[in-house]
Amino acid sequence: MPLSKDEREQFLAEPRIGALSVVESADRAPLVVPIWYHYTPGGELWVNTPPGSRKARAIEAAGRCSLMVQRTEPTIRYVAVEGPVVRTEPGTRELSRQMAARYLPADKVDGFVEFELSQLGEHLAIYLRPEHWISSDMGSF
């Protein structure tokens, strides 16, 4: 059963690991990678990644990508969104903190942000406008 607009947006706003998919070249299947993401209902979805990464280059070339999130308990439910990249911005300490706080316990956020900035280098925030949605809740199955 498809989710309502509010249900799918709320589900996507929950902190889940997304499967980002982007066409990399015509002679290969899409690149699919797990990724942290941030979404606020009604807004844009964004991911944080190194600017020279394979996924960043593919997203820049394609101009669009998709993201799917799922759960299996208490029911099987998923939401997939696809749409255009609307902007990119240089990563900042605040964006790193915002993303880390979404996924990590509060006492681990500062350490992760320091690790990311000192060891993983420059990042890029890539913003996607959800344009097409697919969703389902399999109920008691």
PyMOL commands that set and color helices and strands:
alter all, ss='L'
color gray80, all
select helices_A, chain A and resi 5-13+54-62+93-103+106-120
alter helices_A, ss='H'
color red, helices_A
select strands_A, chain A and resi 18-22+31-35+38-39+45-49+64-71+77-90+124-128+132-137
alter strands_A, ss='S'
color yellow, strands_A
deselect
rebuild
show_as cartoon
